[in-house]
Amino acid sequence: MEQILIRNLPAGTKAALRARAAHRRRSVEAEVREILAEALAREPVTIVDLVSMDEEGADIEFEPRRLGLASRTPEL
């Protein structure tokens, strides 16, 4: 399992998460996992997103090369 640490949350965020988790009878960690999973499901990661990241997860520019293909009318 992977882990992340989130620093510098806006004021009140942790309290709001704690209240939301309590309302749903979950731990704060379980609630945050659910929120992240739902957000990522709404906007799935594409192959271009994955390829445009280096090993450490930092964004790098990625512009696919053109293949030089063009449409043309067939001769009959």
C-alpha positions as CSV (number, residue, x, y, z in Angstrom):
1,M,0.0,0.0,0.0
2,E,1.1,3.5,-0.8
3,Q,0.9,6.5,1.6
4,I,0.8,10.2,1.3
5,L,1.1,13.0,3.8
6,I,-0.8,16.2,3.1
7,R,0.5,19.4,4.7
8,N,-0.9,22.9,4.9
9,L,-4.6,22.1,4.7
10,P,-6.8,25.2,4.7
11,A,-8.2,26.1,8.1
12,G,-11.2,23.9,9.1
13,T,-10.5,21.1,6.5
14,K,-9.4,18.5,9.1
15,A,-12.4,19.3,11.3
16,A,-14.8,19.1,8.3
17,L,-13.3,15.7,7.3
18,R,-13.6,14.5,10.8
19,A,-17.3,15.5,10.9
20,R,-18.0,14.0,7.5
21,A,-16.3,10.8,8.5
22,A,-18.2,10.6,11.8
23,H,-21.5,11.1,9.9
24,R,-20.7,8.2,7.6
25,R,-19.3,6.1,10.6
26,R,-15.8,5.9,9.0
27,S,-12.4,6.8,10.1
28,V,-10.9,10.1,8.7
29,E,-8.5,8.0,6.7
30,A,-11.3,5.9,5.2
31,E,-13.2,9.0,4.3
32,V,-10.2,10.6,2.6
33,R,-9.6,7.4,0.6
34,E,-13.2,7.4,-0.5
35,I,-13.1,11.1,-1.5
36,L,-9.9,10.6,-3.5
37,A,-11.2,7.4,-5.2
38,E,-14.4,9.2,-6.2
39,A,-12.5,12.2,-7.6
40,L,-10.1,10.0,-9.6
41,A,-13.0,7.9,-11.0
42,R,-14.7,11.1,-12.3
43,E,-11.5,12.1,-14.2
44,P,-9.6,9.0,-15.1
45,V,-5.9,9.2,-15.7
46,T,-4.9,8.8,-19.4
47,I,-1.9,7.1,-20.9
48,V,-0.6,10.6,-21.9
49,D,-0.9,11.6,-18.2
50,L,1.2,8.6,-17.2
51,V,3.8,8.9,-20.0
52,S,4.3,12.6,-19.3
53,M,5.6,12.0,-15.7
54,D,9.1,11.0,-14.8
55,E,9.9,8.3,-12.3
56,E,9.6,10.7,-9.3
57,G,6.1,11.8,-10.4
58,A,7.2,15.3,-11.5
59,D,5.5,16.6,-14.7
60,I,7.6,16.8,-17.8
61,E,6.5,18.2,-21.2
62,F,5.2,15.6,-23.6
63,E,4.2,16.4,-27.1
64,P,3.6,13.3,-29.3
65,R,5.5,13.4,-32.6
66,R,3.4,13.7,-35.8
67,L,3.6,10.6,-37.9
68,G,3.5,12.6,-41.2
69,L,0.4,10.8,-42.4
70,A,-2.1,12.8,-44.5
71,S,-5.3,11.8,-46.1
72,R,-5.5,11.7,-49.8
73,T,-8.0,10.9,-52.5
74,P,-7.5,7.4,-54.0
75,E,-7.0,7.3,-57.8
76,L,-9.6,5.3,-59.5
